[in-house]
Amino acid sequence: MKAKIQTLFISLLLALPIAVQAQFTYITNADNTITITGYTGYTGSGGDVTIPDAINGLPVTSIGSRAFDGDSGDYGRPNLANVMIPDSVISIGDDAFYGCYSLTNVTIGNGVTNIGGDAFGFCNNLKNVTIPDSVIGIGGYAFDDCDHLANVTIGNGVTSIGNGVFYSCNNLTNVTIGNHVITIGDDAFFNCGMTSVVIPASVTNLGYALDDCYNLTTVNVDPANLFYSSVDGVLFDKNQTTLILYPIGRTANHYSVPNGVTRIENGAFYQCLGLTSVTIHESVTNIGYPVFSACYNLSAFNVALANLFYSSVDGVLFDKNQTSIISYPISKLGSD
């Protein structure tokens, strides 16, 4: 009888991995690897999920598109709280965890090389993300609208941060960008909450990545960067001939564009509510459009008399011949 009980106990232990594996739906790929396509393991609240590193002796190497979207329409598993992704996984597919709004913690394994577009979009309760050094690319809008995301560390293996990756993560206050990032796409940090950001030496292509960051006061660029630079927290190209971004969150009333700047980039001063006046020196030959839109407190432009391309009259910005208005300060509209 004792031997039968032992045999039964051993049989139950051997059966446990099969039961765990049975919680996942998956496909076997041509190279004898596994892609997780779904999860059916629980129905209650407070779900902790550990994705296996192997099923039936074959390595789990990918999490498929919309794998955890389940039966919830446009929003993922409402009871998925914690996810552990093993080192065997190489790829996290597009929309894999999209809309898992109860997800508070995800551990991304050290084998992942690619995070797909919108992979964790609208995971509203996700608070902290560490992207390991194994990751090379982060797809567009991978973490967009993660409202409670506060801390992000981007590993040193990442070379590309896609468009809108952290779009509208308005509580994102701490970001560490890895030192091998080459490209940061448009809107990558749109409407994020940080007050400062450091651009590493490796970045060669910085899109309109920091638009609408209302708390941003300082952009610091590694001095070794060959394409960008910063002066007193303002972003320039390397030669400081193009002013790229004056951070929205700065509170100074006046800014004097440094002499030597020849171009002010499109949208460089967009929604800079602290500014009441701007001085433009003689070196400026090209002002993009729109540059000063939504600067609601701006009341005056002052252009150096020696400037050959622009002029100012009563605080209004004109071309040199004063035949075209370039920018009429918004706050003057209510006073004139």
C-alpha positions, 0 to 999 in steps of 0.5 A: 500500500505504501508503495502505491501511495509513493507511486501515485505521489511521484505520478502527480509530481510528474504531471504538474509541469504538464498542467502548468503548460496546459494553461498556455496555448502555443504553436510549434515553429518550424525550427522546433521552438515555441511561440506562446499565443494565449493564456487560459490559466485563471479566471479570478482576480490577482493573476501571477503568471510565469511563462515557462522557458520550455514546453514539451522539451522545446524552448519558448522563444517568443510571445505572439501578437495579442497573446494576452489579449484573450477574450476581452476585446480591445483590452487584455486580461483584466486580472493579470497582475505580474508577469515573469518572462524567461531568458529563453524568450527572444521576441515579444510580439506586437500588442502582446500585453496591450490593455492589461490594465491591472498589470503592475509588474513585468520582468523581462528576461535577459534573452529578449532582443525585440519588444514589439509595437504596443506590446504593453500599451495601455497597461495603466497600472504598470509602474516600473520597467527595466529593459535588459541589455539584451534588447536591441529594438523597442517598437513604436508605442510599446508602452504608450498611455501607461498612466502610472509608469514612473521609472524606466531604465533602457538597457545598453543594448538598445539601439532604437527607440521607436516612435511614441514608445512612451507616448503620454506616460504623463507620470514618467519622471525618471528615465535612464537611456542606455549608452548605445541608443542611436535613434529616438523616434518622434513622440517617443516621450510625448507628454511625459512627466520628467523634469530633465533628460540626458541624451547619451553620446551615441544618439545620432537621430533625435526626432521630435521626441520630447514634445509636450513634456510640460515639466521638462526644464533641462535637456543635458547632452553628453559632451561626447555626442557628435550630433547634439549639444546643450547649453544651460539645458536648451537643446542644440545641434553639435555646432550650436547653430540650430536651436532645436528645443527650448524645454516647455517647463522652463519658468524664465520670463526672457530668453536670448537666442545665443549669437551664432545660432542661424536657425530656430527649428520648427516648434522649438518654443512651442507652448513655452508658457513662461516666456514673455519676451525673446531676443533674436540676435543678428546671426539668425537667418532662418526661423522655422514654422511654427516656432512660437505657437501657443506661447500664451504669455509671450508679449515681445520680440526684440531683434538685433538691428544688424540682423539682415533677415528679421526685424521687430516693431513694437514687439512684433516679429517681421521679415527684414523689410517688414512686409511680412509678419512672422509672429505676432505675440499672443499676449499682445492680442488682448492688449492692443 
